[in-house]
Amino acid sequence: MSHRVAVGLATLLLAGCTPRPPVPPPADSSAAVVASLAPLPPLPKGDLGVAVLRGRAILSATRDSLPNHVGNALRCTSCHLDEGRRPNAMPWVGVTARFPQYRSRSASVQRLEDRINDCFERSLAGTALAWDDPAMRDMVAYMAWLSTGVAQGSTVPGQGLPLGSPERGDTVHGAVVFAAQCARCHGVNGEGMAAFPPLWGPGSFTIGAGMARLRTLAAFAKHNMPFDRAGTLNDQDAQDVATYITTKPRPPFAASADDWPRGDAPPDVAYPTKAAKAKSP
């Protein structure tokens, strides 16, 4: 690990250990989001506790922590909000209880480490880590800590993301919603700002990311956006703005054609697969 990365991680660890003053929420909806966050379990003592804090730092500042494995301007917490604690924002609370699991996109049984690497390659446009990489162990340690007390095979409220309709919405109205509700944080051209990720273009997630799918993006917007007024978009606004965003260019994913090899790709997948072509008459 370089000196720069080590210093950056140390700074984040200290920040994570220092009590933070409360920030008044800008709207009632944001106060409700804060109240819904999963409570933190006691931090383990010794080396395990240090690994948990390192994992949180890596997930919160992924590009700075692992520059050789991240190829865009996103970090893990760009999508897994509030350090992976927010319900209906793909939280990591309870995630260790759901693995190993079969995933149809790869038609294989995956470990949690595989799923994390999927995000590095698809959402972060980067490269996978070895399972025994110290950073991988630290990230898994943090997720396991958040999942303390969740029984294997069980679920927790707000786990994952409730998917919406695969039907495409109105791109014209979606552009209006984007300009009114999204551009002030994500930029008028979706380019992102210092604290907010780009939604399209070279710095955004790849076409192979889950967030590039209409149902996923619409559900995420519905439950979590705008960031300071989460949950205030109605279903149609969320569907339309997601449709608008998914029409925009984004980086390719080299292995996308190999996805869903059994030909069971969901209807909102935005790219052709070999299996789908083989099934076509």
Secondary structure, 3 states (H helix, E strand, C coil): CCHHHHHHHHHHHHHHHCCCCCCCCCCHHHHHHHHHCCCCCCCCCHHHHHHHHHHHHHHHCHHHHCCCCCCCCCCHHHCCHHHHCCCCCCCCCCHHHHCCEEECCCCEEECHHHHHHHHHHHHCCCCCCCCCCHHHHHHHHHHHHHCCCCCCCCCCCCCCCCCCCCCCCCHHHHHHHHHHHHHHHHCCCCCCECCECCCCCCCCCCCCCHHHCHHHHHHHHHHHCCHHHCCCCCHHHHHHHHHHHHCCCCCCCCCHHHCCCCCCCCCCCCCCCHHHHHHCC
